[in-house]
Amino acid sequence: MNILGFVTEENDRYYDFNTLMNVLNMSKSKLYRNLKKADADKVIRYKNQYLYNEKTLLFLIENILVERLKKIDNKLDELRENNTD
């Protein structure tokens, strides 16, 4: 997996779309949907690529973590309900 990152003069880190897709292990369409929800504040276009700041990457990671924890919690609730029956 190649990670393509850029650092600006202000030491801000930016990542291209393919890197986000690989790091997050998401399909292209799901990543586009999540980026729209994230309202990426700083998006830079450089050499025909859109670059997203590190905060956007961390926001997406947080959302994925919350989704997975909710799924686990729901499964545990279902197991508890089935065991009480």
Secondary structure, DSSP 8 states (H G I E B T S, - for coil): ----EEE-TT--EEEEHHHHHHHHT--HHHHHHHHHHHT-S-EEEETTEEEEEHHHHHHHHHHHHHHHHHHHHHHHHHHHHHHH-
